[in-house]
């Protein structure tokens, strides 16, 4: 066993370390452990390397008892809860540990008693610093020195008590040795005398070391106090010289003022006008001059160079504080949208609803549904609304604007790298609503639209349209009065992987800012729905996002860490790095996709140690992290309202003047929101049958133009098409009564409908979609080269006119 780092015991409060054997169990016996005694606490570790992260056990010596078994063994216990059976390598080593433990125990008991009686002794006793006097730091230094010296005095007192105790025991042993007759007990008594003499020697050495430390500290603090006193004297001399100079300047200004007053009095005698105007004019000139002097630092130091502004550690608010004036103007902007009509400012904003009908507690009668499905064509089987939530996929897509203020702030940024931080936070914020939302939105009908007009409240207008049904695709376009545009076209692909379903959104999101003409693009990550078969459904986001600024070449790489039971990281973690076109890192983003995101300015980067995969990690030295986004709390009672957010509660609210194809007019969705699920299922089946008839008519027209057409009837909203799955459904319906529990069957039934809805529309043989969108046109994206739908205009003009001749009747 190696010797402890400190060869002799040190006073309590210092650290005493060393290897000691600890009893573990009857199989392994005594095992070598690294013990650390510090501040009245005895802790142990398996190795020295574990000191930084893993402590195997700690015992407080203030209430512990220390007992000696034999020459090398000793026991430490705190009353039964914790007991350490320890074994030293030799008797002298054991005595060193016993002395150190007794010192630490006495000191810990003394500190605990003082804390119980009088609390903190130093804070009340420190005299207050008179106002106007410097020297607060020196006062705290003196108090710290007094506390340290007092601690050393207490150590000396403890050592004195221990010396008296061991000396008395040694005297008793010597007396017994003198009176002892030469019997067989002589060897034991002589060994006891030797042991106590060794203990006395060790304790004496400890006292000598404590005295040496006390003397060294006293000498060191004496030198510091002398230097502090000399510094105070020098500062007083400098203050006296400064006051003398100020007095001279004051006298000079007084003489100059008297001379100017006499000159003004002479000139006033020659002017017929009263002196009041002249004096007022001079006073105004002085006010203007001093006002300009006060505003000068704000214009020079704060907005001149944002990079150096952020470099200052005293600026606590940093990036967010620069946006405060913008945020204030954004909140006031809806009341002054049209300055030419003052009466518009008096019109109050529309009060949005904050509640919807509570979700009814309907049990899903699977046997009744499956009995009605047997013998029917799969294309006639609708998916019940029990698995849905009362909004459409178009409305769910509009929920990305929950945190539109991130784009508002980004449009005000001077630096494109700072703008990138807000855009990256916006890309993460769209997932914050998916934590508890396990319900499936309604699939939009072909040609269905949804508008979200928040121009007066938030300055933006949003329009979505279902532009394709095979595969399902929705186009989205948002225009804001605050200098940004957002557009996207999203198609969903999914894969069933046994216990979970992976949902992969396809398509690119574009954000364009007027200031700087910055054009950003990114894609969505994979959404995973776990426990499809057994267990409680829960959702996770995983993958990587690259937010690219195609104007400047800046890039932000975001990584969504998948959930792992064995990971020590926080769940739903997101990390990212913002780099310029040369690959140099400027900002680091971190947080969770369901709670908040923070960013830190990178001051320096370097290569660190190798990671688990052999790759060399990059170490970023950053400033203090600052929050850029935080999730809004859910409304009260959200658990009974499908866990909708404040924005989601208003998405299906009645609006005047909307298009006939708007999702708010969809009857089955409205009935489900009102809690009338049976009627909603019937209405849903009617809409699907109407959609099928329209699709068949469209196919007949297309077939007349083709030479040979063997197209099959396609799946419309929430319907099933693949004939090969028909036998699978019969098998489930026939055998599930015998092989599955009801909750397991419910998951299988849900999985069956989900798989059919999201995948069968893309099966081979699906007819070509010849539908032409009404408000969007198909073209090639100049940035990505993809074939997408872009808003061609005309919707808001048609709404202003109240003319919807081009809209078909889909409901």
ABEGO torsion letter per residue (X at the ends): XBBBABABBBBBGBBBBEBBBBBABAAAEBBBBBBBBBGGBBBBBABAAAAAABBAEBBBAAABBBBBABAABBBBBAGGABBBBBBBABAAAAAAAAAAAAAAAAAAAAAAAAAAAAEBAAAAABBBBBBGBBGAAAAAAAAAAAAAAAAAAAAAAAAAAAAAAAAAAAAAAAAAAAABBBBAAAAAAAAAAAAAAAAAAAAAAAAAAAAAAAAAAAAAAAAAAAAAAAAAAAAAAAAAAAAAAAAAAAAAAAAAAAAAAAAAAAAAAABABBAAAAAAAAAAAAAAAAAAAAAAAAAAAAAABAAAAAABAABAAEAAAAAAAAAAAAAAAAAAABAABAAAAABBBBBBBABBBBBBBBBBBAAAAAAAABGBBAAABBBBAAABBBBBAAAAAAAAAABAAAAAAAAABABAAAAAAAAAAAAAAAAAAAAABABBBBBBBBGBBBBBBAAAAAGBBBBBBBABAOBBBBBBBBBBAAGBBBBBBBBBBBBBAGABBBBBBBEBBBBBBABGGBBBBBBBBBBBBBGAABEBBBBBBBEBBBBBBAAAGBBBBBBBBBBBAABABBBGBBBBBBBBAAGBBABBBBEBAAABBBBBBBABBBBBBBBAAGBBBBBBBBBBBBBABBBBBBBBGAAAAGGBBAAAAAAABBBBGBBAABAAABAAAAAAAAGBAAAAAAAAAAAAAAAAAAAAAAAAAAAAABABBABBBBBBBGBBABAAAAAAAAAAAAAAAAABBAAAAAAAAAAAAAAAAAAAAABBGBBBBABBBAABBBBBBAAAGBBBBBBAEGAAAAAAAGBAAABBBAX
